[in-house]
């Protein structure tokens, strides 16, 4: 048998942790000297220790660890728990990175205050357009809610139009409709020249004309679109217009490197 110190070193844990596990009945020593109180452990107990540490590191409480061990969780179940926890952690990391990028974009917006590129805004008529589209709901118009919805929608509409042999005749676009509850209906669209058909697993609709749209070109990732949107807002106000609804986003160029994206923003406006 091994002393508590030797067992701790072999198990890559602290003596303090082993004493705590003993105190709460999670991992008892194989033997306790009745005179000295010294704890001794057997090598076979490393198996239970490994499970305790692994399950605890997945984010479970020690009481939950006890319950899981008492139910004699199998290796297959342990691997399943690891996969689930990995997915949760990856989702959390992705959300945290998106939040950090959002903060950085907001800081860039602050830096550009007073240096708006309003001369780049173009007022124009946007002609009607027939598109294949899919839609889904986002909780809000904030980037951290829109981003996880719009990308899968575009991936899916590209896949479905390809499977249906429907040719794409122009750049993709997104538009948004605010619902009464404050959520946003996100639409991912690809221009097509085919009539609507019940045989498609997507909608074919005609987007109406926009008689007067204030437009501007945004260069870079959409996560950094804040300054461009705010330039557009300043131009709309300074030129005696008010906006009607949310912007259309036309993907003029979208290579793998999102920093090289080119997107036209279109907001319908009317004189005040």
Wavefront OBJ file of the C-alpha trace (Angstrom):
o trace
v 0.000 0.000 0.000
v 0.968 3.648 -0.352
v 1.085 6.508 2.110
v -1.262 9.384 1.430
v 1.668 11.457 0.168
v 2.870 8.785 -2.257
v -0.684 8.080 -3.444
v -1.286 11.797 -4.035
v 1.882 12.054 -6.132
v 0.981 8.956 -8.162
v -2.556 10.242 -8.700
v -1.376 13.774 -9.549
v -3.541 15.357 -6.853
v -2.829 17.092 -3.570
v -2.811 15.509 -0.119
v -5.329 18.156 0.918
v -7.678 16.999 -1.828
v -7.394 13.353 -0.741
v -8.172 14.321 2.855
v -11.239 16.219 1.645
v -12.430 13.248 -0.416
v -12.012 11.064 2.658
v -13.925 13.522 4.848
v -16.943 13.559 2.531
v -16.843 9.820 1.881
v -15.955 10.103 -1.791
v -12.660 8.180 -1.609
v -11.872 6.410 1.662
v -8.336 5.144 2.396
v -7.880 1.381 2.140
v -6.522 1.437 5.688
v -6.273 3.913 8.563
v -3.816 3.151 11.361
v -5.876 3.154 14.588
v -2.962 4.543 16.575
v -1.369 7.118 14.309
v -4.330 7.869 12.060
v -2.086 7.526 9.002
v -4.012 6.819 5.806
v -2.876 4.167 3.346
v -4.149 3.575 -0.186
v -4.020 0.713 -2.680
v -3.012 1.102 -6.341
v -6.442 -0.165 -7.372
v -7.967 2.976 -5.850
v -6.338 5.072 -8.568
v -9.158 3.922 -10.821
v -11.789 5.622 -8.653
v -9.563 8.670 -8.195
v -9.195 9.031 -11.965
v -12.967 8.998 -12.381
v -13.488 11.509 -9.581
v -11.043 14.000 -11.062
v -12.260 13.525 -14.640
v -15.924 13.985 -13.776
v -15.203 16.916 -11.453
v -13.171 18.641 -14.174
v -16.172 18.343 -16.486
v -17.879 20.855 -14.226
v -19.871 18.585 -11.921
v -20.100 19.167 -8.183
v -18.598 16.577 -5.849
v -22.099 15.504 -4.831
v -22.924 14.928 -8.490
v -19.634 13.056 -8.873
v -20.679 10.738 -6.046
v -24.038 10.070 -7.675
v -22.443 9.343 -11.041
v -19.896 6.969 -9.520
v -22.556 5.196 -7.449
v -24.450 4.580 -10.679
v -21.277 2.912 -12.019
v -20.958 5.030 -15.153
v -19.337 3.146 -18.038
v -16.358 4.291 -20.118
v -18.701 4.866 -23.046
v -20.867 7.105 -20.888
v -17.774 8.955 -19.645
v -16.690 9.623 -23.223
v -20.201 10.839 -23.996
v -20.035 13.235 -21.053
v -16.668 14.506 -22.282
v -18.057 15.116 -25.775
v -21.032 16.990 -24.367
v -18.847 19.106 -22.100
v -16.445 19.833 -24.964
v -19.346 21.076 -27.077
v -20.522 23.295 -24.220
v -17.047 24.731 -23.676
v -16.510 25.332 -27.394
v -19.856 27.124 -27.592
v -18.915 29.244 -24.576
v -15.506 30.079 -26.051
v -17.133 31.000 -29.361
v -19.646 33.242 -27.578
v -16.896 34.890 -25.519
v -14.767 35.524 -28.614
v -17.759 36.990 -30.434
v -18.423 39.261 -27.462
v -14.776 40.363 -27.435
v -14.889 41.112 -31.171
v -18.074 43.081 -30.594
v -16.393 45.183 -27.898
v -13.398 45.793 -30.170
v -15.732 46.830 -32.998
v -17.544 49.214 -30.653
v -14.225 50.756 -29.653
v -13.365 51.267 -33.319
v -16.736 52.955 -33.728
v -15.883 55.332 -30.889
v -12.505 56.064 -32.486
v -14.165 57.079 -35.768
v -16.561 59.551 -34.165
v -16.035 62.895 -35.838
v -14.460 61.244 -38.886
v -17.562 59.914 -40.645
v -17.265 59.015 -44.344
v -20.636 60.531 -45.234
v -19.416 61.476 -48.716
v -19.413 57.750 -49.546
v -23.181 57.439 -49.083
v -25.150 57.082 -52.337
v -28.881 57.655 -52.674
v -30.439 55.344 -55.268
v -33.438 53.292 -56.392
v -33.204 49.539 -55.766
v -35.057 47.500 -58.377
v -37.281 44.502 -57.508
v -35.429 41.231 -57.110
v -36.518 37.587 -57.192
v -34.737 35.471 -54.602
v -34.637 31.995 -53.126
v -34.712 32.410 -49.374
v -34.680 30.684 -46.027
v -35.551 32.408 -42.775
v -35.099 31.892 -39.069
v -35.640 33.884 -35.910
v -32.935 35.651 -33.911
v -33.482 36.938 -30.393
v -32.435 40.485 -31.309
v -30.631 42.600 -33.902
v -27.415 42.455 -31.890
v -24.471 40.860 -33.674
v -24.118 38.079 -31.119
v -27.695 36.996 -31.872
v -27.659 37.547 -35.648
v -24.293 35.902 -36.371
v -25.137 32.358 -35.226
v -28.375 32.474 -37.266
v -27.357 34.038 -40.572
v -24.314 31.895 -41.418
v -26.079 28.511 -41.137
v -28.978 29.952 -43.154
v -26.671 30.935 -46.011
v -24.915 27.569 -45.907
v -28.285 25.832 -46.100
v -29.801 27.947 -48.889
v -26.652 27.417 -50.983
v -26.930 23.677 -50.409
v -30.645 23.524 -51.230
v -30.502 25.633 -54.382
v -27.557 23.559 -55.554
v -29.434 20.306 -54.964
v -32.420 21.724 -56.883
v -30.162 22.807 -59.800
v -31.411 26.384 -59.447
v -28.799 28.795 -60.895
v -27.796 31.799 -58.814
v -27.831 35.022 -60.833
v -26.344 37.560 -58.445
v -24.714 38.171 -55.064
v -26.350 36.875 -51.908
v -28.170 39.231 -49.613
v -29.699 39.319 -46.173
v -32.622 41.325 -44.890
v -34.315 41.546 -41.525
v -37.829 42.101 -40.230
v -38.513 43.104 -36.646
v -41.290 41.060 -35.051
v -43.839 42.468 -32.549
v -42.038 40.747 -29.662
v -38.747 42.426 -30.549
v -37.174 39.364 -32.118
v -35.793 39.520 -35.656
v -36.791 37.363 -38.612
v -33.551 36.792 -40.503
v -33.751 36.110 -44.254
v -30.835 34.634 -46.222
v -31.391 35.103 -49.961
v -29.838 34.207 -53.299
v -31.038 35.914 -56.514
v -32.660 33.444 -58.944
v -34.576 33.567 -62.237
v -37.013 30.693 -61.678
v -40.724 30.853 -60.809
v -41.952 29.824 -57.343
v -42.647 26.102 -57.026
v -43.954 23.787 -54.326
v -41.250 21.327 -55.344
v -38.539 23.451 -53.718
v -37.622 23.118 -50.052
v -37.108 26.891 -49.923
v -39.164 29.969 -50.756
v -38.951 31.858 -54.046
v -40.207 35.403 -53.477
v -40.018 38.809 -55.132
v -38.440 41.513 -53.009
v -40.204 44.814 -53.711
v -38.635 47.895 -55.182
v -37.020 50.385 -52.814
v -37.733 53.756 -54.371
v -35.179 55.605 -52.249
v -32.328 53.819 -50.482
v -29.341 55.317 -48.703
v -26.447 52.988 -49.478
v -22.823 52.628 -48.458
v -20.066 50.055 -49.030
v -18.629 48.308 -45.967
v -15.199 46.705 -46.192
v -14.330 43.919 -43.761
v -16.091 41.524 -41.412
v -19.695 42.236 -40.524
v -18.705 42.110 -36.870
v -16.948 45.444 -37.530
v -19.869 47.047 -39.382
v -20.703 49.497 -36.584
v -18.792 52.543 -37.898
v -20.247 52.057 -41.386
v -23.792 51.870 -40.052
v -23.249 54.965 -37.958
v -21.844 56.854 -40.942
v -25.060 55.979 -42.743
v -27.109 57.181 -39.763
v -25.346 60.551 -39.720
v -25.868 61.012 -43.456
v -29.588 60.165 -43.205
v -30.131 62.711 -40.443
v -27.966 65.446 -41.963
v -29.748 65.185 -45.322
v -33.299 65.393 -44.001
v -34.362 61.751 -44.233
v -35.609 59.130 -41.827
v -35.043 55.394 -42.128
v -37.755 52.814 -42.798
v -37.000 49.393 -41.384
v -33.719 47.533 -41.131
v -30.922 47.390 -43.693
v -30.427 44.977 -46.561
v -26.908 43.568 -46.759
v -25.625 42.709 -50.247
v -22.574 40.419 -50.232
v -20.549 41.814 -53.138
v -17.384 39.887 -52.287
v -17.036 37.257 -49.579
v -13.764 35.268 -49.716
v -12.632 32.977 -46.910
v -10.836 35.862 -45.214
v -13.691 37.873 -43.681
v -11.458 40.940 -43.432
v -11.625 41.115 -47.241
v -15.418 41.030 -47.451
v -17.198 43.797 -49.356
v -20.836 44.416 -48.397
v -23.287 47.029 -49.580
v -25.694 48.290 -46.922
v -29.066 49.568 -48.159
v -31.574 51.355 -45.919
v -34.909 52.545 -47.261
v -35.424 56.218 -46.425
v -38.065 58.872 -46.844
v -37.900 62.678 -46.469
v -38.767 63.957 -43.012
l 1 2 3 4 5 6 7 8 9 10 11 12 13 14 15 16 17 18 19 20 21 22 23 24 25 26 27 28 29 30 31 32 33 34 35 36 37 38 39 40 41 42 43 44 45 46 47 48 49 50 51 52 53 54 55 56 57 58 59 60 61 62 63 64 65 66 67 68 69 70 71 72 73 74 75 76 77 78 79 80 81 82 83 84 85 86 87 88 89 90 91 92 93 94 95 96 97 98 99 100 101 102 103 104 105 106 107 108 109 110 111 112 113 114 115 116 117 118 119 120 121 122 123 124 125 126 127 128 129 130 131 132 133 134 135 136 137 138 139 140 141 142 143 144 145 146 147 148 149 150 151 152 153 154 155 156 157 158 159 160 161 162 163 164 165 166 167 168 169 170 171 172 173 174 175 176 177 178 179 180 181 182 183 184 185 186 187 188 189 190 191 192 193 194 195 196 197 198 199 200 201 202 203 204 205 206 207 208 209 210 211 212 213 214 215 216 217 218 219 220 221 222 223 224 225 226 227 228 229 230 231 232 233 234 235 236 237 238 239 240 241 242 243 244 245 246 247 248 249 250 251 252 253 254 255 256 257 258 259 260 261 262 263 264 265 266 267 268 269 270 271 272
